[in-house]
Amino acid sequence: MKMQLKNVRLSFPAIWKKAVFDGAETKFEATFLLNKETQADQISAIEKAIDVFLTEKFGGKDKVPKSLKRTCFMDGDEKDYEGYAGHMAFKGSSTKRITVIDRDRTPLGEDDGKPEAGDYVNAIVDFWYSDHPKGGKQLLGNVLGIQFVKQGERFGSSGASPDDFDVIEDDEMFS
């Protein structure tokens, strides 16, 4: 069941290269933040879609395993990451490169410099179920596509700017 997340904030994007975990490449992935107040309607729609998916998967709401972890949709207040407070976080991945497009639906590539962590995007996502000996019973998310909406305030360090340095006069160069 595909659904579109609209105007959500992009976090931890590994959309150009697969994420690396313990030295090994894993999958393409991204997390999308939804504001609990201003995007409550989308949060409710995700929760309903999860219920429908699980009910269909297990043949009834009462048959969904009690031990199931909803790994793909988490309360950001329970995370210690910048920008997560007051948000819900949808995490998804893909074994295939994710379609990434601009506002006008033209393809974007890594050299375009967008989208980046902190930017606002639309995302096409869906769900899947995993029952793995290591991870247990989990509801997971797929990221099928991302559309850049607008630049947002970047997460994390922005690096050095020219204003961080002193001006060096010619007579200071060799002292």
N, C-alpha and C positions, 0 to 999 in steps of 0.2 A: 504494500500500500504506500505509494509515493505521496509525499506532502511537501509543500513549500513553506519554508521559514522566511519571513520577510523582515528586512531591515534589522538583522541581528548582528551582533558584534563578533568578529572573528578572533579566535584565540588559539594559540598553539598550532598554527597552520603548517602542515607538512604536505603541501599541495603540488610542489614542483619536484621534490625528491622524497622518497620514502623515509619515514621516521626511522631513527636508529635507536635500538634498545639493547643494552648490554653488548654493544659492539656489533650487533647484527641488524640489517635492514628489516623492517617489519612491513608496514603498509603506508599508503598515503592516508592522511587523516587531518581532521580539524575539529575544533570545538566552537559552538555557537552560543553566545550569551543572550538570554532574553530577560529583559527587565520585568521584575515581578509586578510592578505597578502599571507601567505603560503598555506592557505586552501580555497582560493577564489573559486576553482572549486567545492568543496564540498558545500560551502555556496550557490552557484548558483544552484546546484542540489537540495538542500533542498527547496530553493525558488520556483523552477519549480515544485517539488513534491507537495508543498503546493498549488500552483495554480491549478494543475491537480486535487488534492483532492477536493478543494473547487468548482471548475467548475463542477465536477461530482456530488458532494453533492447537489448543488443547480440548476443543469440543465442549466448551462451557466455562463460564467464569469460576465456578466452584471447582474446576479441575486444574486450574493454574497452580503449579507447585508453590507452596508457601516459602520455600527456600530460594525462590527466584530472585536474583539481584537485577535491578533495573540499571545496569551499568551505563546505558546510553543517556539517561536523563537524571541529572543530579541537582541538588540544592547547592548553589554557589556559596551560600553562607557557611557551608560545612567545609569549604576549601580555603586554603591560605594563599590564594593567588590574587594578584593585583586585578581589580575590576570585577571580581566575582561576587562580592557582597551585594545583596539585593537582587540577584539574578538567578535564573535557572540555567543550567548548562547542558546542551545536547552535544554529545561526543559521537562522532561517526568516523568510519574508515572505509577504505577501498583497496582491493588488491590491484585494481587498474587505475591508471592516471585519471584524475578527476577532471571533468570538463570545467574550464574556468573561462568566463566571458565578461565583457565590459557592459556598461549600461545599454549600449546599442546592439548587444548580442554578438559583437565581433570577438573572436578568440583572443585570449590574453596568454602571454608566456612569462617566464621568470624575468626576462629582461625588461618587461614593462613596468616592474616595480610596484605592481598592485595586483591583487589585494595583499595587504600585510596585516600582522597582528594589531588589532585595535580598529581596523577599518570596518565599515558596515557593509554587509552583503545580503543577498538573498541566497537561499540554499535549497536544493532538492534533496530530500533524505527519505529513507525508509528503514524498516526494522528487520532483524533476523534473530533467531534463537540459537543458542549454543548450550550444549550439555557436555562439558569437557572435564576430565578427571582433575585437572589443575585448577580451572576457573569455576567449576560448578555450573549450575543452571543460571544462564544470564540472558537478558534481553540486551541486544547490541544494536547499534545504528550503522547504516551505510550512508556515505556521502556520495551522491550521484552527480551533482553539479553545483557550481558556485557562480553567482553573478555579482560583480563589484557594484556597489551602490554609491558610496561616498567615503572619503578619507575620514578616519577618526583619529583620536589621540593615540599614539603608539604605546603599546605596553612595554615595560622594561626600559633599560637604558637606551638613550638615543645616541650614545657615543659622544665624541668631542665635537664641539663647534668651533669655528674660528675665534669666537669671543672668549673661549677658554684659555687662549694663549696670549702671551705678552707680545707687543710689537718689538722687534729686534732692530736696533739701529745699526748701520753699517760698521761703526767703530766698535761695537760690542761683539761682532762675529768671531773674533779670534781671542778674546780675553778670557 
